[in-house]
């Protein structure tokens, strides 16, 4: 995962909790998940558009 080991991931998670607080982390995770899901759907949709254009 980006060349990061577990100690580095732990330090990043601890820093995020200290900066944003434990209540804000789930909200941020949810927003990130929705953003990534939408991005994947758009990529899939653009792939379908390319295939349709290629078939014409």
mmCIF file of the N, C-alpha and C atoms, coordinates in Angstrom:
data_MODEL
# 
_entry.id   MODEL 
# 
loop_
_atom_site.group_PDB 
_atom_site.id 
_atom_site.type_symbol 
_atom_site.label_atom_id 
_atom_site.label_alt_id 
_atom_site.label_comp_id 
_atom_site.label_asym_id 
_atom_site.label_entity_id 
_atom_site.label_seq_id 
_atom_site.pdbx_PDB_ins_code 
_atom_site.Cartn_x 
_atom_site.Cartn_y 
_atom_site.Cartn_z 
_atom_site.occupancy 
_atom_site.B_iso_or_equiv 
_atom_site.pdbx_formal_charge 
_atom_site.auth_seq_id 
_atom_site.auth_comp_id 
_atom_site.auth_asym_id 
_atom_site.auth_atom_id 
_atom_site.pdbx_PDB_model_num 
ATOM 1   N N  . UNK A 1 1  ? 0.841   -1.180 0.000   1.00 0.00 ? 1  UNK A N  1 
ATOM 2   C CA . UNK A 1 1  ? 0.000   0.000  0.000   1.00 0.00 ? 1  UNK A CA 1 
ATOM 3   C C  . UNK A 1 1  ? 0.884   1.241  0.000   1.00 0.00 ? 1  UNK A C  1 
ATOM 4   N N  . UNK A 1 2  ? 1.260   1.716  -1.156  1.00 0.00 ? 2  UNK A N  1 
ATOM 5   C CA . UNK A 1 2  ? 2.060   2.919  -1.340  1.00 0.00 ? 2  UNK A CA 1 
ATOM 6   C C  . UNK A 1 2  ? 3.409   2.831  -0.638  1.00 0.00 ? 2  UNK A C  1 
ATOM 7   N N  . UNK A 1 3  ? 3.901   1.635  -0.398  1.00 0.00 ? 3  UNK A N  1 
ATOM 8   C CA . UNK A 1 3  ? 5.195   1.473  0.255   1.00 0.00 ? 3  UNK A CA 1 
ATOM 9   C C  . UNK A 1 3  ? 5.166   1.829  1.735   1.00 0.00 ? 3  UNK A C  1 
ATOM 10  N N  . UNK A 1 4  ? 4.000   1.849  2.347   1.00 0.00 ? 4  UNK A N  1 
ATOM 11  C CA . UNK A 1 4  ? 3.885   2.157  3.768   1.00 0.00 ? 4  UNK A CA 1 
ATOM 12  C C  . UNK A 1 4  ? 3.731   0.874  4.561   1.00 0.00 ? 4  UNK A C  1 
ATOM 13  N N  . UNK A 1 5  ? 4.423   0.808  5.681   1.00 0.00 ? 5  UNK A N  1 
ATOM 14  C CA . UNK A 1 5  ? 4.276   -0.328 6.572   1.00 0.00 ? 5  UNK A CA 1 
ATOM 15  C C  . UNK A 1 5  ? 3.248   -0.021 7.645   1.00 0.00 ? 5  UNK A C  1 
ATOM 16  N N  . UNK A 1 6  ? 2.974   -1.015 8.491   1.00 0.00 ? 6  UNK A N  1 
ATOM 17  C CA . UNK A 1 6  ? 1.976   -0.830 9.549   1.00 0.00 ? 6  UNK A CA 1 
ATOM 18  C C  . UNK A 1 6  ? 2.354   0.279  10.528  1.00 0.00 ? 6  UNK A C  1 
ATOM 19  N N  . UNK A 1 7  ? 3.640   0.427  10.885  1.00 0.00 ? 7  UNK A N  1 
ATOM 20  C CA . UNK A 1 7  ? 3.969   1.538  11.810  1.00 0.00 ? 7  UNK A CA 1 
ATOM 21  C C  . UNK A 1 7  ? 3.626   2.912  11.227  1.00 0.00 ? 7  UNK A C  1 
ATOM 22  N N  . UNK A 1 8  ? 3.902   3.095  9.940   1.00 0.00 ? 8  UNK A N  1 
ATOM 23  C CA . UNK A 1 8  ? 3.594   4.376  9.301   1.00 0.00 ? 8  UNK A CA 1 
ATOM 24  C C  . UNK A 1 8  ? 2.093   4.617  9.234   1.00 0.00 ? 8  UNK A C  1 
ATOM 25  N N  . UNK A 1 9  ? 1.327   3.569  8.903   1.00 0.00 ? 9  UNK A N  1 
ATOM 26  C CA . UNK A 1 9  ? -0.129  3.691  8.840   1.00 0.00 ? 9  UNK A CA 1 
ATOM 27  C C  . UNK A 1 9  ? -0.674  4.031  10.223  1.00 0.00 ? 9  UNK A C  1 
ATOM 28  N N  . UNK A 1 10 ? -0.127  3.422  11.256  1.00 0.00 ? 10 UNK A N  1 
ATOM 29  C CA . UNK A 1 10 ? -0.556  3.712  12.623  1.00 0.00 ? 10 UNK A CA 1 
ATOM 30  C C  . UNK A 1 10 ? -0.284  5.150  13.014  1.00 0.00 ? 10 UNK A C  1 
ATOM 31  N N  . UNK A 1 11 ? 0.878   5.660  12.651  1.00 0.00 ? 11 UNK A N  1 
ATOM 32  C CA . UNK A 1 11 ? 1.213   7.052  12.965  1.00 0.00 ? 11 UNK A CA 1 
ATOM 33  C C  . UNK A 1 11 ? 0.268   8.001  12.227  1.00 0.00 ? 11 UNK A C  1 
ATOM 34  N N  . UNK A 1 12 ? -0.031  7.702  10.964  1.00 0.00 ? 12 UNK A N  1 
ATOM 35  C CA . UNK A 1 12 ? -0.959  8.541  10.191  1.00 0.00 ? 12 UNK A CA 1 
ATOM 36  C C  . UNK A 1 12 ? -2.351  8.507  10.810  1.00 0.00 ? 12 UNK A C  1 
ATOM 37  N N  . UNK A 1 13 ? -2.812  7.325  11.211  1.00 0.00 ? 13 UNK A N  1 
ATOM 38  C CA . UNK A 1 13 ? -4.134  7.205  11.835  1.00 0.00 ? 13 UNK A CA 1 
ATOM 39  C C  . UNK A 1 13 ? -4.180  7.966  13.157  1.00 0.00 ? 13 UNK A C  1 
ATOM 40  N N  . UNK A 1 14 ? -3.134  7.863  13.963  1.00 0.00 ? 14 UNK A N  1 
ATOM 41  C CA . UNK A 1 14 ? -3.080  8.581  15.231  1.00 0.00 ? 14 UNK A CA 1 
ATOM 42  C C  . UNK A 1 14 ? -3.093  10.088 14.993  1.00 0.00 ? 14 UNK A C  1 
ATOM 43  N N  . UNK A 1 15 ? -2.340  10.551 14.015  1.00 0.00 ? 15 UNK A N  1 
ATOM 44  C CA . UNK A 1 15 ? -2.320  11.983 13.704  1.00 0.00 ? 15 UNK A CA 1 
ATOM 45  C C  . UNK A 1 15 ? -3.698  12.450 13.236  1.00 0.00 ? 15 UNK A C  1 
ATOM 46  N N  . UNK A 1 16 ? -4.382  11.635 12.425  1.00 0.00 ? 16 UNK A N  1 
ATOM 47  C CA . UNK A 1 16 ? -5.720  12.002 11.947  1.00 0.00 ? 16 UNK A CA 1 
ATOM 48  C C  . UNK A 1 16 ? -6.695  12.102 13.118  1.00 0.00 ? 16 UNK A C  1 
ATOM 49  N N  . UNK A 1 17 ? -6.610  11.183 14.061  1.00 0.00 ? 17 UNK A N  1 
ATOM 50  C CA . UNK A 1 17 ? -7.503  11.227 15.221  1.00 0.00 ? 17 UNK A CA 1 
ATOM 51  C C  . UNK A 1 17 ? -7.214  12.461 16.071  1.00 0.00 ? 17 UNK A C  1 
ATOM 52  N N  . UNK A 1 18 ? -5.940  12.791 16.238  1.00 0.00 ? 18 UNK A N  1 
ATOM 53  C CA . UNK A 1 18 ? -5.593  13.974 17.031  1.00 0.00 ? 18 UNK A CA 1 
ATOM 54  C C  . UNK A 1 18 ? -6.032  15.262 16.346  1.00 0.00 ? 18 UNK A C  1 
ATOM 55  N N  . UNK A 1 19 ? -5.930  15.314 15.031  1.00 0.00 ? 19 UNK A N  1 
ATOM 56  C CA . UNK A 1 19 ? -6.266  16.532 14.295  1.00 0.00 ? 19 UNK A CA 1 
ATOM 57  C C  . UNK A 1 19 ? -7.775  16.698 14.161  1.00 0.00 ? 19 UNK A C  1 
ATOM 58  N N  . UNK A 1 20 ? -8.463  15.653 13.730  1.00 0.00 ? 20 UNK A N  1 
ATOM 59  C CA . UNK A 1 20 ? -9.888  15.769 13.410  1.00 0.00 ? 20 UNK A CA 1 
ATOM 60  C C  . UNK A 1 20 ? -10.802 15.313 14.534  1.00 0.00 ? 20 UNK A C  1 
ATOM 61  N N  . UNK A 1 21 ? -10.308 14.514 15.435  1.00 0.00 ? 21 UNK A N  1 
ATOM 62  C CA . UNK A 1 21 ? -11.149 14.005 16.519  1.00 0.00 ? 21 UNK A CA 1 
ATOM 63  C C  . UNK A 1 21 ? -11.825 12.712 16.119  1.00 0.00 ? 21 UNK A C  1 
ATOM 64  N N  . UNK A 1 22 ? -12.118 11.868 17.084  1.00 0.00 ? 22 UNK A N  1 
ATOM 65  C CA . UNK A 1 22 ? -12.694 10.553 16.779  1.00 0.00 ? 22 UNK A CA 1 
ATOM 66  C C  . UNK A 1 22 ? -14.101 10.607 16.201  1.00 0.00 ? 22 UNK A C  1 
ATOM 67  N N  . UNK A 1 23 ? -14.855 11.675 16.452  1.00 0.00 ? 23 UNK A N  1 
ATOM 68  C CA . UNK A 1 23 ? -16.215 11.757 15.921  1.00 0.00 ? 23 UNK A CA 1 
ATOM 69  C C  . UNK A 1 23 ? -16.230 12.132 14.445  1.00 0.00 ? 23 UNK A C  1 
ATOM 70  N N  . UNK A 1 24 ? -15.229 12.842 13.996  1.00 0.00 ? 24 UNK A N  1 
ATOM 71  C CA . UNK A 1 24 ? -15.212 13.328 12.617  1.00 0.00 ? 24 UNK A CA 1 
ATOM 72  C C  . UNK A 1 24 ? -14.655 12.261 11.649  1.00 0.00 ? 24 UNK A C  1 
ATOM 73  N N  . UNK A 1 25 ? -13.848 11.326 12.128  1.00 0.00 ? 25 UNK A N  1 
ATOM 74  C CA . UNK A 1 25 ? -13.205 10.327 11.267  1.00 0.00 ? 25 UNK A CA 1 
ATOM 75  C C  . UNK A 1 25 ? -14.223 9.478  10.495  1.00 0.00 ? 25 UNK A C  1 
ATOM 76  N N  . UNK A 1 26 ? -15.282 8.915  11.134  1.00 0.00 ? 26 UNK A N  1 
ATOM 77  C CA . UNK A 1 26 ? -16.255 8.119  10.360  1.00 0.00 ? 26 UNK A CA 1 
ATOM 78  C C  . UNK A 1 26 ? -16.960 8.935  9.276   1.00 0.00 ? 26 UNK A C  1 
ATOM 79  N N  . UNK A 1 27 ? -17.249 10.201 9.573   1.00 0.00 ? 27 UNK A N  1 
ATOM 80  C CA . UNK A 1 27 ? -17.881 11.055 8.569   1.00 0.00 ? 27 UNK A CA 1 
ATOM 81  C C  . UNK A 1 27 ? -16.961 11.246 7.371   1.00 0.00 ? 27 UNK A C  1 
ATOM 82  N N  . UNK A 1 28 ? -15.688 11.457 7.648   1.00 0.00 ? 28 UNK A N  1 
ATOM 83  C CA . UNK A 1 28 ? -14.725 11.644 6.564   1.00 0.00 ? 28 UNK A CA 1 
ATOM 84  C C  . UNK A 1 28 ? -14.553 10.361 5.763   1.00 0.00 ? 28 UNK A C  1 
ATOM 85  N N  . UNK A 1 29 ? -14.548 9.217  6.439   1.00 0.00 ? 29 UNK A N  1 
ATOM 86  C CA . UNK A 1 29 ? -14.436 7.937  5.753   1.00 0.00 ? 29 UNK A CA 1 
ATOM 87  C C  . UNK A 1 29 ? -15.625 7.677  4.853   1.00 0.00 ? 29 UNK A C  1 
ATOM 88  N N  . UNK A 1 30 ? -16.805 8.012  5.348   1.00 0.00 ? 30 UNK A N  1 
ATOM 89  C CA . UNK A 1 30 ? -18.016 7.839  4.553   1.00 0.00 ? 30 UNK A CA 1 
ATOM 90  C C  . UNK A 1 30 ? -17.984 8.728  3.317   1.00 0.00 ? 30 UNK A C  1 
ATOM 91  N N  . UNK A 1 31 ? -17.590 9.975  3.498   1.00 0.00 ? 31 UNK A N  1 
ATOM 92  C CA . UNK A 1 31 ? -17.511 10.905 2.360   1.00 0.00 ? 31 UNK A CA 1 
ATOM 93  C C  . UNK A 1 31 ? -16.477 10.428 1.346   1.00 0.00 ? 31 UNK A C  1 
ATOM 94  N N  . UNK A 1 32 ? -15.349 9.927  1.829   1.00 0.00 ? 32 UNK A N  1 
ATOM 95  C CA . UNK A 1 32 ? -14.313 9.426  0.924   1.00 0.00 ? 32 UNK A CA 1 
ATOM 96  C C  . UNK A 1 32 ? -14.826 8.213  0.160   1.00 0.00 ? 32 UNK A C  1 
ATOM 97  N N  . UNK A 1 33 ? -15.540 7.318  0.840   1.00 0.00 ? 33 UNK A N  1 
ATOM 98  C CA . UNK A 1 33 ? -16.099 6.137  0.181   1.00 0.00 ? 33 UNK A CA 1 
ATOM 99  C C  . UNK A 1 33 ? -17.095 6.508  -0.902  1.00 0.00 ? 33 UNK A C  1 
ATOM 100 N N  . UNK A 1 34 ? -17.973 7.469  -0.608  1.00 0.00 ? 34 UNK A N  1 
ATOM 101 C CA . UNK A 1 34 ? -18.946 7.914  -1.611  1.00 0.00 ? 34 UNK A CA 1 
ATOM 102 C C  . UNK A 1 34 ? -18.254 8.543  -2.807  1.00 0.00 ? 34 UNK A C  1 
ATOM 103 N N  . UNK A 1 35 ? -17.209 9.319  -2.538  1.00 0.00 ? 35 UNK A N  1 
ATOM 104 C CA . UNK A 1 35 ? -16.458 9.965  -3.616  1.00 0.00 ? 35 UNK A CA 1 
ATOM 105 C C  . UNK A 1 35 ? -15.786 8.930  -4.507  1.00 0.00 ? 35 UNK A C  1 
ATOM 106 N N  . UNK A 1 36 ? -15.124 7.950  -3.893  1.00 0.00 ? 36 UNK A N  1 
ATOM 107 C CA . UNK A 1 36 ? -14.449 6.911  -4.669  1.00 0.00 ? 36 UNK A CA 1 
ATOM 108 C C  . UNK A 1 36 ? -15.446 6.055  -5.445  1.00 0.00 ? 36 UNK A C  1 
ATOM 109 N N  . UNK A 1 37 ? -16.600 5.756  -4.838  1.00 0.00 ? 37 UNK A N  1 
ATOM 110 C CA . UNK A 1 37 ? -17.633 4.976  -5.518  1.00 0.00 ? 37 UNK A CA 1 
ATOM 111 C C  . UNK A 1 37 ? -18.148 5.729  -6.742  1.00 0.00 ? 37 UNK A C  1 
ATOM 112 N N  . UNK A 1 38 ? -18.399 7.016  -6.584  1.00 0.00 ? 38 UNK A N  1 
ATOM 113 C CA . UNK A 1 38 ? -18.850 7.831  -7.708  1.00 0.00 ? 38 UNK A CA 1 
ATOM 114 C C  . UNK A 1 38 ? -17.807 7.913  -8.799  1.00 0.00 ? 38 UNK A C  1 
ATOM 115 N N  . UNK A 1 39 ? -16.544 8.015  -8.407  1.00 0.00 ? 39 UNK A N  1 
ATOM 116 C CA . UNK A 1 39 ? -15.450 8.071  -9.372  1.00 0.00 ? 39 UNK A CA 1 
ATOM 117 C C  . UNK A 1 39 ? -15.363 6.774  -10.170 1.00 0.00 ? 39 UNK A C  1 
ATOM 118 N N  . UNK A 1 40 ? -15.488 5.629  -9.472  1.00 0.00 ? 40 UNK A N  1 
ATOM 119 C CA . UNK A 1 40 ? -15.445 4.340  -10.166 1.00 0.00 ? 40 UNK A CA 1 
ATOM 120 C C  . UNK A 1 40 ? -16.617 4.191  -11.126 1.00 0.00 ? 40 UNK A C  1 
ATOM 121 N N  . UNK A 1 41 ? -17.804 4.658  -10.705 1.00 0.00 ? 41 UNK A N  1 
ATOM 122 C CA . UNK A 1 41 ? -18.975 4.570  -11.582 1.00 0.00 ? 41 UNK A CA 1 
ATOM 123 C C  . UNK A 1 41 ? -18.784 5.432  -12.825 1.00 0.00 ? 41 UNK A C  1 
ATOM 124 N N  . UNK A 1 42 ? -18.198 6.608  -12.660 1.00 0.00 ? 42 UNK A N  1 
ATOM 125 C CA . UNK A 1 42 ? -17.945 7.479  -13.808 1.00 0.00 ? 42 UNK A CA 1 
ATOM 126 C C  . UNK A 1 42 ? -16.921 6.847  -14.749 1.00 0.00 ? 42 UNK A C  1 
ATOM 127 N N  . UNK A 1 43 ? -15.894 6.224  -14.194 1.00 0.00 ? 43 UNK A N  1 
ATOM 128 C CA . UNK A 1 43 ? -14.908 5.546  -15.038 1.00 0.00 ? 43 UNK A CA 1 
ATOM 129 C C  . UNK A 1 43 ? -15.555 4.405  -15.807 1.00 0.00 ? 43 UNK A C  1 
ATOM 130 N N  . UNK A 1 44 ? -16.395 3.639  -15.128 1.00 0.00 ? 44 UNK A N  1 
ATOM 131 C CA . UNK A 1 44 ? -17.084 2.534  -15.788 1.00 0.00 ? 44 UNK A CA 1 
ATOM 132 C C  . UNK A 1 44 ? -18.004 3.065  -16.879 1.00 0.00 ? 44 UNK A C  1 
ATOM 133 N N  . UNK A 1 45 ? -18.697 4.161  -16.592 1.00 0.00 ? 45 UNK A N  1 
ATOM 134 C CA . UNK A 1 45 ? -19.579 4.768  -17.571 1.00 0.00 ? 45 UNK A CA 1 
ATOM 135 C C  . UNK A 1 45 ? -18.812 5.277  -18.783 1.00 0.00 ? 45 UNK A C  1 
ATOM 136 N N  . UNK A 1 46 ? -17.634 5.839  -18.564 1.00 0.00 ? 46 UNK A N  1 
ATOM 137 C CA . UNK A 1 46 ? -16.847 6.335  -19.691 1.00 0.00 ? 46 UNK A CA 1 
ATOM 138 C C  . UNK A 1 46 ? -16.297 5.173  -20.518 1.00 0.00 ? 46 UNK A C  1 
ATOM 139 N N  . UNK A 1 47 ? -15.995 4.037  -19.871 1.00 0.00 ? 47 UNK A N  1 
ATOM 140 C CA . UNK A 1 47 ? -15.559 2.858  -20.615 1.00 0.00 ? 47 UNK A CA 1 
ATOM 141 C C  . UNK A 1 47 ? -16.682 2.352  -21.511 1.00 0.00 ? 47 UNK A C  1 
ATOM 142 N N  . UNK A 1 48 ? -17.926 2.359  -20.996 1.00 0.00 ? 48 UNK A N  1 
ATOM 143 C CA . UNK A 1 48 ? -19.079 1.944  -21.798 1.00 0.00 ? 48 UNK A CA 1 
ATOM 144 C C  . UNK A 1 48 ? -19.269 2.879  -22.985 1.00 0.00 ? 48 UNK A C  1 
ATOM 145 N N  . UNK A 1 49 ? -19.064 4.179  -22.774 1.00 0.00 ? 49 UNK A N  1 
ATOM 146 C CA . UNK A 1 49 ? -19.197 5.153  -23.846 1.00 0.00 ? 49 UNK A CA 1 
ATOM 147 C C  . UNK A 1 49 ? -18.156 4.900  -24.935 1.00 0.00 ? 49 UNK A C  1 
ATOM 148 N N  . UNK A 1 50 ? -16.946 4.560  -24.534 1.00 0.00 ? 50 UNK A N  1 
ATOM 149 C CA . UNK A 1 50 ? -15.882 4.288  -25.512 1.00 0.00 ? 50 UNK A CA 1 
ATOM 150 C C  . UNK A 1 50 ? -16.224 3.054  -26.331 1.00 0.00 ? 50 UNK A C  1 
ATOM 151 N N  . UNK A 1 51 ? -16.744 2.013  -25.675 1.00 0.00 ? 51 UNK A N  1 
ATOM 152 C CA . UNK A 1 51 ? -17.119 0.799  -26.400 1.00 0.00 ? 51 UNK A CA 1 
ATOM 153 C C  . UNK A 1 51 ? -18.249 1.086  -27.374 1.00 0.00 ? 51 UNK A C  1 
ATOM 154 N N  . UNK A 1 52 ? -19.235 1.897  -26.983 1.00 0.00 ? 52 UNK A N  1 
ATOM 155 C CA . UNK A 1 52 ? -20.329 2.222  -27.876 1.00 0.00 ? 52 UNK A CA 1 
ATOM 156 C C  . UNK A 1 52 ? -19.827 3.017  -29.073 1.00 0.00 ? 52 UNK A C  1 
ATOM 157 N N  . UNK A 1 53 ? -18.908 3.943  -28.855 1.00 0.00 ? 53 UNK A N  1 
ATOM 158 C CA . UNK A 1 53 ? -18.350 4.718  -29.952 1.00 0.00 ? 53 UNK A CA 1 
ATOM 159 C C  . UNK A 1 53 ? -17.534 3.836  -30.895 1.00 0.00 ? 53 UNK A C  1 
ATOM 160 N N  . UNK A 1 54 ? -16.848 2.854  -30.318 1.00 0.00 ? 54 UNK A N  1 
ATOM 161 C CA . UNK A 1 54 ? -16.016 1.958  -31.126 1.00 0.00 ? 54 UNK A CA 1 
ATOM 162 C C  . UNK A 1 54 ? -16.875 1.034  -31.985 1.00 0.00 ? 54 UNK A C  1 
ATOM 163 N N  . UNK A 1 55 ? -18.048 0.639  -31.478 1.00 0.00 ? 55 UNK A N  1 
ATOM 164 C CA . UNK A 1 55 ? -18.925 -0.269 -32.211 1.00 0.00 ? 55 UNK A CA 1 
ATOM 165 C C  . UNK A 1 55 ? -19.583 0.421  -33.402 1.00 0.00 ? 55 UNK A C  1 
ATOM 166 N N  . UNK A 1 56 ? -19.670 1.711  -33.404 1.00 0.00 ? 56 UNK A N  1 
ATOM 167 C CA . UNK A 1 56 ? -20.351 2.429  -34.499 1.00 0.00 ? 56 UNK A CA 1 
ATOM 168 C C  . UNK A 1 56 ? -19.573 2.423  -35.744 1.00 0.00 ? 56 UNK A C  1 
# 
